[in-house]
Amino acid sequence: MATDRSELVSYEFRKLRAQVLAESDVCLVCGHDRCTAVDHIQPVSKGGARLDPDNLAPVHGNAGCPVCLRKCNGEKGDRPLTAVVQLVTSVDWFAGPR
């Protein structure tokens, strides 16, 4: 079944994407910085809001993470964030800069 995802190319979505990435570029999946894309925390296919900035978070897109090489957005897919295995390392990347 095809899903209409035309909002992903809309001006409003691009503006929200820029806003989210300006606030933080730390990936919601792996915790590394330098994200260039955003993803829905609660997938739209599971009832998440399409254009709600509170439902968007930075994620590494098609190019993958330059640090751990994970394809974070692909790994997350249409699952909620709680179902995704987050990277565990000796450094707490989610804590932000020191």
Secondary structure, DSSP 8 states (H G I E B T S, - for coil): -----GGGGSHHHHHHHHHHHHH----TTT--S---EEEESS-GGGT--SS-GGGEEEE--TT--TTT---HHHHHTTS-GGGS-----SS-GGG---
